[in-house]
């Protein structure tokens, strides 16, 4: 009886441990006029972003960002959000996003394949 109780306790403790994701890929390229990065994790999260400095040295200088992220929700569905961010604000796109004044309910565009390829050194 004590053995069964001890086994049950150990089994419960093993399953109660928090499970952490590990990073699979992590690629970066930081320059003086922008940056780009990409990472993915063992729990199927993915994030990539490319930023470029626009109008450098001028009064209207701004950072222009394109990116996307995706993850598996608690309901088991894959969620993806594409976005741009610049001097006009943050603009997300995704079919699952609730209606808002400037949110596009379309599949996210993401980052151009050439930008992702340059991160991977291709």
Secondary structure, 3 states (H helix, E strand, C coil): CHHHHHHHHHHHHHHHCCCCCCEEEEEEEEECCEEEEEEEECCCCEEEEEEEEECCCCCCCEEEEEEEEEEECCCCCEEEEEEEEECCEEEEECCCCCCCCCCECCCCCCCCHHHHHHHCCC
